[in-house]
């Protein structure tokens, strides 16, 4: 037996709906979001339209037939059917059938706008065909061709053989050369590589198959992808965050896990951690004992100015 694959997010969002989706192989219908997320219809009309589109062709969907299945009253079901008919998801017409009876034909549309455009194009095509068939064109008499006399052959001197002109060769259609495919972007590499950093990245890659069995890598794949994971770890990303970003929501089926990991390591690379601004320590001034910031102890700015002026030689001001 095949094992059902459950696709669920590794981290639940803080708010809103969380989808726990199981891949369906039978017993399902494809419903357009134009119906399921319609903003101008009631929830009853949306639910009834979804139920109608999931029914097989030929099933009766009258008010009494639906009221016998669902707990809503006939009045509410009739109102919901009118909503669907008003927005184009339902169309009911009266047709005459065998025996002279009149029956109601009900058509359910999953894309009302596209169906209306198709019907309009078909009507224009039928109108054009009718106009063409109504137009009478008198056949023109075939022109009478008069046979022309062939010109007399020009005698060619015996000494000069006739020149036989070969037909021009047909032009050879050569497709234009294809543009060269750009090389793939390089894998990220850490700015300060170290053995402990590479060892941690290799352990993370080798252990992916424990939490995500689809990502079973070979030894060669681990060696090739280790620099990219090391670049992520160097930028301050935690190992569990790296693991989640690389293995979250894989495609089904996953044929090349190493190629997917390489693509995500390049495309989802986080920005580098900004360099920390150095903090200048506080010092106590040797003269006034006030605090000031400086990498080395000494005097504050005011006391340095006082000392500078005190060390100057005295000068005399005169006229």
Secondary structure, 3 states (H helix, E strand, C coil): CCCCCEECCCCCCCCCCCCCEECCCCCCCCCCHHHHCCCCCCHHHHHHHHHHHCCCCCCCCCHHHHHCCCCCCHHHHHHHHHHHHHCCCEEEEEEECHHHCEEEEEEECCCHHHHHHHHHHHHHHHHHHHHHHHCCCCCCCCCCCCCCCCCCCCCCCCCCCCCCCCCCCCCCCCCCCCCCCCCCCCCCCCCCCCHHHHHHHHHHHHCHHHHCCCCCCCHHHHHHHHHHHHHHHHCCCCHHHHHHHHHCCCCCCCCCHHHHHHHHHHHCCCCCCCCCCCCCCEEECCCCCCEEECCCCCCCHHHHHHHHHHHCCCCCCCC
